[in-house]
Amino acid sequence: MTVNATALADDTALTLSGAAGFTVTGLQGDLTATSVSGTLNVTSVDVASGLSIATGSGSNTITATALTAGHLLTLTGSSAATVTLNAGDLSAITYTGNIT
């Protein structure tokens, strides 16, 4: 399932759940996908106030290359995740899965 999140305001929560695979584009709000058991692919935009993503139990791919220096991606969850950043910062203090 494809979710275009460009209309979602900064600091607004988006919650996904289910066994389907999800592709989220244009994310600028915070994402809770802890009840997603399918694949999760997320592409974010630059968010000065920071971005929070709680991953599901399936495979997780986070592309946050639009984040600029000093802008924070906070990642929580426990399943494997692939994260791509260029200049943004990653906080995964409570993340218990493998991050590549």
ZADO-1210 file (C-alpha; in nm, 4 decimals, padded with zeros to 6 digits):
<atoms>
<atom x="00.0000" y="00.0000" z="00.0000" code="MET" pos="1"/>
<atom x="00.1347" y="00.3417" z="-00.0921" code="THR" pos="2"/>
<atom x="00.0881" y="00.6377" z="00.1417" code="VAL" pos="3"/>
<atom x="00.1673" y="00.9874" z="00.0179" code="ASN" pos="4"/>
<atom x="00.2301" y="01.1785" z="00.3419" code="ALA" pos="5"/>
<atom x="00.3195" y="01.5171" z="00.1914" code="THR" pos="6"/>
<atom x="-00.0003" y="01.6788" z="00.3276" code="ALA" pos="7"/>
<atom x="00.0731" y="01.5581" z="00.6817" code="LEU" pos="8"/>
<atom x="00.1904" y="01.8494" z="00.8949" code="ALA" pos="9"/>
<atom x="00.5185" y="01.8470" z="01.0855" code="ASP" pos="10"/>
<atom x="00.4813" y="01.6927" z="01.4343" code="ASP" pos="11"/>
<atom x="00.1549" y="01.5221" z="01.3336" code="THR" pos="12"/>
<atom x="00.1318" y="01.1466" z="01.3931" code="ALA" pos="13"/>
<atom x="00.0685" y="00.8930" z="01.1187" code="LEU" pos="14"/>
<atom x="-00.0164" y="00.5435" z="01.2428" code="THR" pos="15"/>
<atom x="-00.0056" y="00.2363" z="01.0193" code="LEU" pos="16"/>
<atom x="-00.0997" y="-00.1220" z="01.1028" code="SER" pos="17"/>
<atom x="-00.1543" y="-00.4529" z="00.9286" code="GLY" pos="18"/>
<atom x="00.0181" y="-00.7291" z="00.7404" code="ALA" pos="19"/>
<atom x="00.0427" y="-00.5357" z="00.4147" code="ALA" pos="20"/>
<atom x="00.3638" y="-00.3815" z="00.2895" code="GLY" pos="21"/>
<atom x="00.3666" y="-00.0031" z="00.3146" code="PHE" pos="22"/>
<atom x="00.5570" y="00.2564" z="00.1126" code="THR" pos="23"/>
<atom x="00.5397" y="00.6024" z="00.2683" code="VAL" pos="24"/>
<atom x="00.6664" y="00.9004" z="00.0691" code="THR" pos="25"/>
<atom x="00.7082" y="01.2638" z="00.1673" code="GLY" pos="26"/>
<atom x="00.7002" y="01.1930" z="00.5410" code="LEU" pos="27"/>
<atom x="00.7317" y="01.5056" z="00.7546" code="GLN" pos="28"/>
<atom x="00.5172" y="01.3971" z="01.0504" code="GLY" pos="29"/>
<atom x="00.6008" y="01.1245" z="01.3012" code="ASP" pos="30"/>
<atom x="00.5320" y="00.7637" z="01.2030" code="LEU" pos="31"/>
<atom x="00.4158" y="00.4818" z="01.4285" code="THR" pos="32"/>
<atom x="00.4244" y="00.1504" z="01.2446" code="ALA" pos="33"/>
<atom x="00.4748" y="-00.0854" z="01.5388" code="THR" pos="34"/>
<atom x="00.1750" y="-00.2954" z="01.4276" code="SER" pos="35"/>
<atom x="00.3010" y="-00.3392" z="01.0700" code="VAL" pos="36"/>
<atom x="00.4194" y="-00.6935" z="01.0005" code="SER" pos="37"/>
<atom x="00.4863" y="-00.6440" z="00.6285" code="GLY" pos="38"/>
<atom x="00.7650" y="-00.4448" z="00.4706" code="THR" pos="39"/>
<atom x="00.7960" y="-00.0765" z="00.5556" code="LEU" pos="40"/>
<atom x="00.9677" y="00.1618" z="00.3143" code="ASN" pos="41"/>
<atom x="00.9782" y="00.5282" z="00.4170" code="VAL" pos="42"/>
<atom x="01.1154" y="00.8335" z="00.2384" code="THR" pos="43"/>
<atom x="01.1187" y="01.1553" z="00.4397" code="SER" pos="44"/>
<atom x="01.1517" y="01.5224" z="00.3603" code="VAL" pos="45"/>
<atom x="01.3678" y="01.7638" z="00.5632" code="ASP" pos="46"/>
<atom x="01.2112" y="01.8409" z="00.9017" code="VAL" pos="47"/>
<atom x="01.3804" y="02.1019" z="01.1204" code="ALA" pos="48"/>
<atom x="01.1918" y="01.9950" z="01.4338" code="SER" pos="49"/>
<atom x="01.3013" y="01.6339" z="01.3953" code="GLY" pos="50"/>
<atom x="01.1351" y="01.3164" z="01.2764" code="LEU" pos="51"/>
<atom x="01.0357" y="01.0065" z="01.4718" code="SER" pos="52"/>
<atom x="00.9771" y="00.6620" z="01.3200" code="ILE" pos="53"/>
<atom x="00.8688" y="00.3561" z="01.5189" code="ALA" pos="54"/>
<atom x="00.9224" y="00.0534" z="01.2945" code="THR" pos="55"/>
<atom x="00.7227" y="-00.2676" z="01.2626" code="GLY" pos="56"/>
<atom x="00.8173" y="-00.6341" z="01.2766" code="SER" pos="57"/>
<atom x="00.8821" y="-00.6733" z="00.9027" code="GLY" pos="58"/>
<atom x="01.1797" y="-00.5438" z="00.7073" code="SER" pos="59"/>
<atom x="01.2263" y="-00.1683" z="00.7356" code="ASN" pos="60"/>
<atom x="01.3958" y="00.0681" z="00.4899" code="THR" pos="61"/>
<atom x="01.4226" y="00.4336" z="00.5873" code="ILE" pos="62"/>
<atom x="01.5524" y="00.6877" z="00.3359" code="THR" pos="63"/>
<atom x="01.6098" y="01.0201" z="00.5102" code="ALA" pos="64"/>
<atom x="01.8610" y="01.1717" z="00.2691" code="THR" pos="65"/>
<atom x="01.6630" y="01.4994" z="00.2615" code="ALA" pos="66"/>
<atom x="01.7414" y="01.5692" z="00.6291" code="LEU" pos="67"/>
<atom x="02.0078" y="01.8371" z="00.6603" code="THR" pos="68"/>
<atom x="02.2810" y="01.8808" z="00.9219" code="ALA" pos="69"/>
<atom x="02.1475" y="01.9097" z="01.2739" code="GLY" pos="70"/>
<atom x="01.8057" y="01.7668" z="01.1873" code="HIS" pos="71"/>
<atom x="01.7323" y="01.4501" z="01.3842" code="LEU" pos="72"/>
<atom x="01.5758" y="01.1172" z="01.2911" code="LEU" pos="73"/>
<atom x="01.4748" y="00.9220" z="01.6013" code="THR" pos="74"/>
<atom x="01.4276" y="00.5532" z="01.5322" code="LEU" pos="75"/>
<atom x="01.2601" y="00.3034" z="01.7656" code="THR" pos="76"/>
<atom x="01.1777" y="-00.0627" z="01.7173" code="GLY" pos="77"/>
<atom x="01.3357" y="-00.4049" z="01.7223" code="SER" pos="78"/>
<atom x="01.3434" y="-00.5485" z="01.3678" code="SER" pos="79"/>
<atom x="01.6230" y="-00.5061" z="01.1167" code="ALA" pos="80"/>
<atom x="01.6331" y="-00.1686" z="00.9428" code="ALA" pos="81"/>
<atom x="01.8317" y="-00.0140" z="00.6620" code="THR" pos="82"/>
<atom x="01.8725" y="00.3610" z="00.7130" code="VAL" pos="83"/>
<atom x="02.0148" y="00.6028" z="00.4579" code="THR" pos="84"/>
<atom x="02.1170" y="00.9518" z="00.5724" code="LEU" pos="85"/>
<atom x="02.3380" y="01.2127" z="00.4080" code="ASN" pos="86"/>
<atom x="02.3701" y="01.4973" z="00.6563" code="ALA" pos="87"/>
<atom x="02.0973" y="01.4423" z="00.9151" code="GLY" pos="88"/>
<atom x="02.1566" y="01.2872" z="01.2560" code="ASP" pos="89"/>
<atom x="02.0302" y="00.9483" z="01.3784" code="LEU" pos="90"/>
<atom x="01.9230" y="00.8699" z="01.7335" code="SER" pos="91"/>
<atom x="01.8554" y="00.5001" z="01.7903" code="ALA" pos="92"/>
<atom x="01.9318" y="00.4685" z="02.1602" code="ILE" pos="93"/>
<atom x="01.6354" y="00.2385" z="02.2302" code="THR" pos="94"/>
<atom x="01.6443" y="00.0555" z="01.8944" code="TYR" pos="95"/>
<atom x="01.7156" y="-00.3134" z="01.9580" code="THR" pos="96"/>
<atom x="01.7264" y="-00.4409" z="01.5988" code="GLY" pos="97"/>
<atom x="02.0156" y="-00.4425" z="01.3559" code="ASN" pos="98"/>
<atom x="02.0668" y="-00.1156" z="01.1687" code="ILE" pos="99"/>
<atom x="02.2626" y="-00.0996" z="00.8455" code="THR" pos="100"/>
</atoms>
